[in-house]
């Protein structure tokens, strides 16, 4: 997927993401890295085993005065390894997420 751009501020875009996920039934833990441009989210549903949680990275960049965003979930093996350890609490649910989580933990 490509980048989506908006005239919203970076804070407004992050809040929009959190609000949308909350309305769709997800519980979210989140942390920022790379000066706020890497927005890491751990998503899970209430009452469901946390071993079923998954991590999504929202990348943000500013271009021509607008903030763009792109989301990548762990099953796509994002080539970013600055995910906070506190969000990684199990080994992953598929081959790529297991490999990615292992590489994140090894990079710390």
C-alpha positions in Angstrom: 0.0 0.0 0.0 1.0 3.5 -0.6 1.0 6.7 1.5 -2.2 8.6 2.4 -1.8 12.4 3.0 -3.9 14.7 5.0 -4.0 18.4 6.1 -4.4 17.2 9.7 -1.6 17.7 12.2 0.4 14.7 13.2 -1.4 14.6 16.6 -4.8 14.7 14.9 -3.9 11.8 12.6 -2.7 9.7 15.6 -5.9 10.5 17.5 -8.0 9.6 14.5 -6.3 6.2 14.3 -6.9 5.5 18.0 -10.5 6.6 17.8 -11.2 4.5 14.8 -9.6 1.4 16.3 -11.5 1.9 19.6 -14.8 2.2 17.7 -14.1 -1.1 15.9 -13.6 -3.0 19.2 -9.9 -3.0 19.5 -8.0 -2.3 22.7 -4.8 -0.5 21.9 -1.5 0.0 23.6 0.8 2.4 21.7 4.2 3.9 21.8 6.1 6.3 19.5 9.7 6.1 18.4 11.8 8.0 15.9 10.7 11.4 17.2 7.0 10.4 16.9 7.2 9.3 13.3 7.0 5.6 14.1 3.7 5.0 15.8 3.6 1.4 17.2 0.3 -0.1 18.2 -0.4 -3.4 19.9 -4.0 -4.4 19.0 -6.2 -7.0 20.7 -9.8 -7.6 21.6 -11.1 -7.6 25.1 -11.7 -11.1 26.5 -9.5 -12.8 23.9 -6.2 -14.3 24.8 -3.4 -11.7 24.4 -1.4 -14.3 22.4 -3.7 -13.3 19.6 -2.6 -9.6 19.7 -0.7 -8.2 16.8 1.5 -5.2 16.2 1.0 -2.5 13.6 3.4 0.3 12.6 2.2 3.6 11.3 4.9 5.5 9.5 4.5 9.2 9.3 6.3 11.7 7.0 5.7 15.3 6.0 5.7 16.3 2.3 4.6 19.6 0.9 3.2 20.7 4.2 0.9 17.6 4.6 1.4 14.6 6.9 1.3 11.3 5.2 0.8 7.9 6.8 1.4 4.3 5.9 0.5 1.3 8.0 2.4 -2.0 8.0 1.5 -4.9 10.2 4.0 -7.4 11.6 2.8 -10.2 9.3 4.3 -8.1 6.4 7.7 -8.2 8.2 8.3 -4.4 8.4 12.0 -3.6 8.1 11.9 -1.4 11.2 13.1 -2.8 14.5 12.6 0.1 17.0 9.4 -1.3 18.3 9.3 -1.0 22.1 9.9 -4.3 23.9 7.0 -3.6 26.1 4.6 -4.2 23.2 6.1 -7.6 22.4 4.7 -10.2 24.8 4.6 -13.4 22.8 6.4 -14.9 19.9 3.9 -14.1 17.1 1.1 -15.8 15.3 2.6 -16.6 11.9 6.0 -17.3 10.3 6.8 -13.6 9.4 5.6 -12.1 12.7 7.6 -14.7 14.6 10.7 -13.9 12.6 10.1 -10.1 12.9 9.5 -10.2 16.7 12.7 -12.3 17.1 14.7 -9.8 15.0 13.3 -6.9 17.1 14.3 -8.5 20.3 17.8 -9.2 18.9 18.3 -5.6 17.8 17.8 -4.2 21.4 
